[in-house]
Amino acid sequence: MITQDENSEIMLKPLVFRIDENTPEVVKNVLLERGWNKYNEDVQDVADWNLYWRTSAFPMIDHNNVKPWQRLNHHPGTTRLTRKDYLERHLKHMKGIYGASLYAFSPLTFIMPNDYSKFVAEYSREKEALGTKPSYWICKPAELSRGRGIIIFSDLKDLIFDCATVVQKYISNPFLIARYKCDLRIYVCVAGFQPLTIYLYQEGLVRFATEKFDLNNLKNNCAHLTNSSVNKAGASYKKNKEGVGRGCKWTLSKFFIYLRSQDVDDLLLRQRINHLVILTILSIAPSVPSASNCFELFGFDILIDDKFKPWLLEVNVSPGLSLDCSTDVSVKRKLIHDIIELMHFKQTHLTKIKKEPGKASGHQPHISWTGINKDRVCETSKHWCKISWAEGKKDRDQETPGQWINISHFGQKNVVYASSRHTSHSKETCMSSNIFSLLQGKAYNNDLIDVQKKVQVFPKEISTVKLREMKASRDSVSPAFPKIRSRQTTFKPFRLFPSSESCKRKKNIIPYFLSDKGMRPSSHVGDFVLIFPFNEATLAATKNGLNLKKVIHEFQRLVNKQLTSEATNISLHKKTSQGNSMT
């Protein structure tokens, strides 16, 4: 049996995060807690990091130069969703193609100044229809956030704007808790747009206005706006408000517990929110530029009216991650932890050769198999060299009955010998007989647990003939075990990172993360739940470009099925109630 060279030692290379001066403190703290190192450009190579997290968007050159082991926390083109005027244009486009009823979660909106004449016409028509009853509108600057520049008005003469602005129908019948208005901050992570993969976070925030709702006083922002940045400055923020408590935030789970206590069908409301999120992201998905190894965390602001209909207010990129209260801490810290889990970052095992006195400096390093991660790392010269190891052989993991089946992946690819004397090898030449026998002699399972517990060192040289003789001498090979030798792989020489040559041929780079192209996304990670694709048909409709027409067709089928089920449940509930009253 081949044993580890006594001159080598197993090391764990920490993952590295890169930030800028505006990156939220909670992101840095969570990553440090998880054992990550902060990137130092003075001592580290330009590409020696795994995650770059910042508040502002990345220039397209950063997306073009991203390496297979790296992730950026923004996807290009997402301002199409987060600028209020752009969002309205995309939703209006979808309404024109697929019908206004499908996108009825968006309030009537006008983009100023272009739509001013249309707005005045609608305002006059509604005023004539309502007679003496007032109509309510809200004016929002297209590019501002945190409640800045918002005006709520009923009289047209109060409408004032000096920049790109949207004017929306104000939802004047919001769901109130103890007469306080609230809205929901729903966190959504798009793990990729090609193929489209959407996760919705099950926890979130409920943000309260700190003054009681009053349509007779439209200038009281603390009664009509739920932005915490507005209400923190209010006189009632620290007061113990009846039914709400101190501050201005609940967790989303507390909100749904409250709804259940009021006999509200919270599951139906969750379904409607899921539909709203999917349809909103679908409105921009076909036009988003292609980019790999990036993700986007959105903050959807959703208002619930007194009939429990969700309304989309706006979508935020880089949603606020400041920790202003205990509710923020409980939600946002775990949110960051779960995002890191969702991105499948793994630390890398490697073998580092100890330098002995009298040994030539050109001693050839050995490469170790890494079971915990799906890539291998070697040390040559002053650089760490990453070699992608997992292409992902599909093997199904059965989940809870009734759920969509999840698929895990394992495999091998690009096993490369570190010696500069060799440029191409067969798989037999690169693989040690010990690893091969380990794979052959153990039970075949989804995660290759037995392999993951082993870290072995390659011999300096081993002939193909000798390897075959050693393999033939083994008599414990299970006949049912798939022969990994039969999988043909072409091995190419690798270049020392961070050379740009090896990263220019983007089309040949194997997806490094499970959510990337060619991999089936996990159904849930932490509190993140996959909401798109939601069945096999929508998965197929996203593989070779987004087939939007097919996706919308499947979505309408899903909605119709849920409506039928809802109607059946209501009918059964009525019959049960009538039966109980008769008895």
Solvent accessible surface area in square Angstrom, and as a share of the most:
residue,aa,sasa,rsa
1,M,184,0.82
2,I,50,0.25
3,T,105,0.61
4,Q,71,0.31
5,D,47,0.24
6,E,154,0.69
7,N,42,0.22
8,S,8,0.05
9,E,70,0.31
10,I,70,0.36
11,M,69,0.31
12,L,85,0.42
13,K,25,0.11
14,P,47,0.30
15,L,13,0.06
16,V,7,0.04
17,F,0,0.00
18,R,63,0.23
19,I,35,0.18
20,D,37,0.19
21,E,156,0.70
22,N,97,0.50
23,T,14,0.08
24,P,32,0.20
25,E,102,0.46
26,V,4,0.02
27,V,0,0.00
28,K,47,0.20
29,N,58,0.30
30,V,0,0.00
31,L,0,0.00
32,L,84,0.42
33,E,99,0.44
34,R,76,0.28
35,G,39,0.38
36,W,10,0.04
37,N,71,0.36
38,K,106,0.45
39,Y,24,0.09
40,N,68,0.35
41,E,124,0.56
42,D,124,0.64
43,V,117,0.67
44,Q,46,0.20
45,D,45,0.23
46,V,107,0.61
47,A,4,0.03
48,D,19,0.10
49,W,19,0.07
50,N,7,0.04
51,L,0,0.00
52,Y,22,0.08
53,W,10,0.04
54,R,40,0.15
55,T,57,0.33
56,S,66,0.43
57,A,71,0.55
58,F,13,0.06
59,P,69,0.43
60,M,81,0.36
61,I,108,0.55
62,D,48,0.25
63,H,6,0.03
64,N,86,0.44
65,N,83,0.43
66,V,5,0.03
67,K,25,0.11
68,P,22,0.14
69,W,19,0.07
70,Q,4,0.02
71,R,1,0.00
72,L,3,0.01
73,N,8,0.04
74,H,7,0.03
75,H,5,0.02
76,P,16,0.10
77,G,21,0.20
78,T,9,0.05
79,T,68,0.40
80,R,72,0.26
81,L,0,0.00
82,T,24,0.14
83,R,49,0.18
84,K,23,0.10
85,D,4,0.02
86,Y,78,0.30
87,L,12,0.06
88,E,17,0.08
89,R,109,0.40
90,H,39,0.17
91,L,3,0.02
92,K,116,0.49
93,H,110,0.49
94,M,2,0.01
95,K,47,0.20
96,G,70,0.67
97,I,97,0.49
98,Y,49,0.19
99,G,31,0.29
100,A,66,0.51
101,S,100,0.65
102,L,28,0.14
103,Y,0,0.00
104,A,45,0.35
105,F,17,0.07
106,S,11,0.07
107,P,4,0.02
108,L,83,0.41
109,T,14,0.08
110,F,19,0.08
111,I,15,0.08
112,M,2,0.01
113,P,86,0.54
114,N,121,0.62
115,D,25,0.13
116,Y,90,0.34
117,S,87,0.56
118,K,119,0.50
119,F,0,0.00
120,V,44,0.25
121,A,64,0.50
122,E,35,0.16
123,Y,14,0.05
124,S,57,0.37
125,R,138,0.51
126,E,23,0.10
127,K,110,0.47
128,E,149,0.67
129,A,78,0.60
130,L,66,0.33
131,G,45,0.43
132,T,144,0.84
133,K,138,0.58
134,P,72,0.45
135,S,9,0.06
136,Y,33,0.13
137,W,0,0.00
138,I,14,0.07
139,C,3,0.02
140,K,10,0.04
141,P,13,0.08
142,A,1,0.01
143,E,122,0.55
144,L,70,0.35
145,S,38,0.25
146,R,137,0.50
147,G,10,0.10
148,R,108,0.39
149,G,49,0.47
150,I,30,0.15
151,I,60,0.30
152,I,14,0.07
153,F,2,0.01
154,S,30,0.19
155,D,60,0.31
156,L,47,0.23
157,K,154,0.65
158,D,56,0.29
159,L,21,0.10
160,I,126,0.64
161,F,63,0.26
162,D,140,0.72
163,C,64,0.38
164,A,39,0.30
165,T,2,0.01
166,V,2,0.01
167,V,0,0.00
168,Q,18,0.08
169,K,53,0.23
170,Y,12,0.05
171,I,15,0.08
172,S,42,0.27
173,N,58,0.30
174,P,7,0.04
175,F,25,0.10
176,L,60,0.30
177,I,2,0.01
178,A,43,0.33
179,R,146,0.53
180,Y,17,0.06
181,K,12,0.05
182,C,6,0.03
183,D,3,0.01
184,L,0,0.00
185,R,22,0.08
186,I,2,0.01
187,Y,0,0.00
188,V,0,0.00
189,C,0,0.00
190,V,1,0.00
191,A,1,0.01
192,G,13,0.13
193,F,8,0.04
194,Q,74,0.33
195,P,18,0.11
196,L,1,0.01
197,T,2,0.01
198,I,0,0.00
199,Y,3,0.01
200,L,8,0.04
201,Y,2,0.01
202,Q,60,0.27
203,E,34,0.15
204,G,0,0.00
205,L,5,0.02
206,V,0,0.00
207,R,19,0.07
208,F,0,0.00
209,A,0,0.00
210,T,1,0.01
211,E,53,0.24
212,K,78,0.33
213,F,25,0.10
214,D,56,0.29
215,L,52,0.26
216,N,147,0.75
217,N,68,0.35
218,L,28,0.14
219,K,175,0.74
220,N,47,0.24
221,N,63,0.32
222,C,22,0.13
223,A,1,0.00
224,H,2,0.01
225,L,9,0.05
226,T,8,0.05
227,N,23,0.12
228,S,20,0.13
229,S,47,0.30
230,V,31,0.18
231,N,0,0.00
232,K,87,0.37
233,A,94,0.73
234,G,16,0.15
235,A,90,0.70
236,S,11,0.07
237,Y,34,0.13
238,K,165,0.70
239,K,119,0.50
240,N,101,0.52
241,K,12,0.05
242,E,135,0.61
243,G,48,0.46
244,V,12,0.07
245,G,21,0.20
246,R,170,0.62
247,G,15,0.14
248,C,4,0.02
249,K,22,0.09
250,W,15,0.05
251,T,30,0.18
252,L,3,0.02
253,S,46,0.29
254,K,99,0.42
255,F,1,0.00
256,F,2,0.01
257,I,103,0.52
258,Y,59,0.23
259,L,1,0.00
260,R,120,0.44
261,S,77,0.50
262,Q,99,0.44
263,D,137,0.71
264,V,24,0.14
265,D,85,0.44
266,D,10,0.05
267,L,123,0.61
268,L,37,0.18
269,L,3,0.01
270,R,57,0.21
271,Q,65,0.29
272,R,82,0.30
273,I,5,0.02
274,N,41,0.21
275,H,28,0.13
276,L,2,0.01
277,V,0,0.00
278,I,4,0.02
279,L,4,0.02
280,T,0,0.00
281,I,0,0.00
282,L,0,0.00
283,S,7,0.04
284,I,0,0.00
285,A,6,0.05
286,P,77,0.48
287,S,54,0.35
288,V,8,0.05
289,P,46,0.29
290,S,90,0.58
291,A,23,0.18
292,S,54,0.35
293,N,11,0.06
294,C,3,0.02
295,F,2,0.01
296,E,0,0.00
297,L,9,0.04
298,F,0,0.00
299,G,0,0.00
300,F,0,0.00
301,D,4,0.02
302,I,0,0.00
303,L,3,0.02
304,I,4,0.02
305,D,8,0.04
306,D,72,0.37
307,K,154,0.65
308,F,52,0.22
309,K,66,0.28
310,P,7,0.05
311,W,43,0.15
312,L,5,0.02
313,L,40,0.20
314,E,22,0.10
315,V,3,0.02
316,N,22,0.11
317,V,48,0.28
318,S,37,0.24
319,P,5,0.03
320,G,47,0.45
321,L,10,0.05
322,S,64,0.41
323,L,72,0.36
324,D,61,0.32
325,C,42,0.25
326,S,94,0.61
327,T,22,0.13
328,D,0,0.00
329,V,61,0.35
330,S,69,0.44
331,V,2,0.01
332,K,7,0.03
333,R,69,0.25
334,K,90,0.38
335,L,0,0.00
336,I,0,0.00
337,H,46,0.21
338,D,10,0.05
339,I,0,0.00
340,I,3,0.02
341,E,75,0.34
342,L,2,0.01
343,M,1,0.00
344,H,43,0.19
345,F,19,0.08
346,K,92,0.39
347,Q,54,0.24
348,T,2,0.01
349,H,33,0.15
350,L,2,0.01
351,T,3,0.02
352,K,67,0.29
353,I,33,0.17
354,K,101,0.43
355,K,161,0.68
356,E,52,0.23
357,P,137,0.86
358,G,90,0.86
359,K,105,0.45
360,A,77,0.59
361,S,104,0.67
362,G,57,0.54
363,H,67,0.30
364,Q,57,0.25
365,P,28,0.18
366,H,16,0.07
367,I,4,0.02
368,S,0,0.00
369,W,4,0.02
370,T,1,0.01
371,G,7,0.06
372,I,95,0.48
373,N,9,0.04
374,K,69,0.29
375,D,1,0.00
376,R,0,0.00
377,V,1,0.00
378,C,0,0.00
379,E,49,0.22
380,T,23,0.13
381,S,91,0.59
382,K,183,0.78
383,H,50,0.22
384,W,57,0.20
385,C,2,0.01
386,K,37,0.16
387,I,10,0.05
388,S,25,0.16
389,W,20,0.07
390,A,9,0.07
391,E,79,0.35
392,G,15,0.15
393,K,66,0.28
394,K,106,0.45
395,D,34,0.18
396,R,133,0.49
397,D,37,0.19
398,Q,137,0.61
399,E,33,0.15
400,T,85,0.49
401,P,118,0.74
402,G,90,0.86
403,Q,95,0.42
404,W,55,0.19
405,I,51,0.26
406,N,26,0.13
407,I,9,0.04
408,S,22,0.14
409,H,10,0.04
410,F,17,0.07
411,G,6,0.06
412,Q,10,0.04
413,K,52,0.22
414,N,44,0.23
415,V,2,0.01
416,V,17,0.10
417,Y,39,0.15
418,A,11,0.09
419,S,4,0.03
420,S,99,0.64
421,R,153,0.56
422,H,64,0.28
423,T,88,0.51
424,S,76,0.49
425,H,29,0.13
426,S,54,0.35
427,K,19,0.08
428,E,30,0.13
429,T,38,0.22
430,C,4,0.02
431,M,3,0.01
432,S,2,0.01
433,S,7,0.04
434,N,16,0.08
435,I,1,0.00
436,F,11,0.04
437,S,25,0.16
438,L,23,0.11
439,L,15,0.07
440,Q,2,0.01
441,G,39,0.37
442,K,94,0.40
443,A,80,0.62
444,Y,77,0.29
445,N,47,0.24
446,N,37,0.19
447,D,69,0.36
448,L,23,0.11
449,I,84,0.43
450,D,48,0.25
451,V,8,0.05
452,Q,64,0.29
453,K,150,0.64
454,K,81,0.35
455,V,36,0.21
456,Q,23,0.10
457,V,6,0.04
458,F,9,0.04
459,P,32,0.20
460,K,103,0.44
461,E,113,0.51
462,I,26,0.13
463,S,63,0.41
464,T,40,0.23
465,V,99,0.57
466,K,112,0.47
467,L,8,0.04
468,R,125,0.45
469,E,111,0.50
470,M,51,0.23
471,K,52,0.22
472,A,85,0.66
473,S,85,0.55
474,R,106,0.39
475,D,140,0.72
476,S,78,0.51
477,V,46,0.27
478,S,45,0.29
479,P,130,0.82
480,A,92,0.71
481,F,12,0.05
482,P,47,0.30
483,K,87,0.37
484,I,18,0.09
485,R,80,0.29
486,S,78,0.50
487,R,70,0.26
488,Q,166,0.74
489,T,32,0.18
490,T,103,0.60
491,F,11,0.05
492,K,136,0.58
493,P,84,0.53
494,F,58,0.24
495,R,135,0.49
496,L,71,0.35
497,F,13,0.05
498,P,39,0.24
499,S,44,0.28
500,S,61,0.39
501,E,78,0.35
502,S,41,0.27
503,C,15,0.09
504,K,129,0.55
505,R,131,0.48
506,K,73,0.31
507,K,203,0.86
508,N,101,0.52
509,I,48,0.25
510,I,21,0.10
511,P,38,0.24
512,Y,51,0.19
513,F,1,0.00
514,L,37,0.18
515,S,6,0.04
516,D,18,0.09
517,K,117,0.49
518,G,55,0.53
519,M,17,0.07
520,R,24,0.09
521,P,8,0.05
522,S,19,0.13
523,S,20,0.13
524,H,101,0.45
525,V,22,0.13
526,G,49,0.47
527,D,44,0.23
528,F,0,0.00
529,V,53,0.31
530,L,20,0.10
531,I,12,0.06
532,F,0,0.00
533,P,2,0.01
534,F,45,0.19
535,N,45,0.23
536,E,84,0.38
537,A,28,0.22
538,T,0,0.00
539,L,14,0.07
540,A,56,0.44
541,A,4,0.03
542,T,4,0.03
543,K,98,0.41
544,N,144,0.74
545,G,49,0.47
546,L,45,0.23
547,N,73,0.38
548,L,29,0.14
549,K,156,0.66
550,K,82,0.35
551,V,0,0.00
552,I,3,0.01
553,H,101,0.45
554,E,15,0.07
555,F,2,0.01
556,Q,68,0.30
557,R,142,0.52
558,L,47,0.23
559,V,31,0.18
560,N,91,0.47
561,K,151,0.64
562,Q,41,0.18
563,L,98,0.49
564,T,91,0.53
565,S,58,0.37
566,E,37,0.17
567,A,60,0.46
568,T,67,0.39
569,N,91,0.47
570,I,86,0.43
571,S,48,0.31
572,L,102,0.51
573,H,127,0.57
574,K,120,0.51
575,K,134,0.57
576,T,80,0.47
577,S,52,0.33
578,Q,112,0.50
579,G,32,0.30
580,N,104,0.53
581,S,93,0.60
582,M,168,0.75
583,T,150,0.87
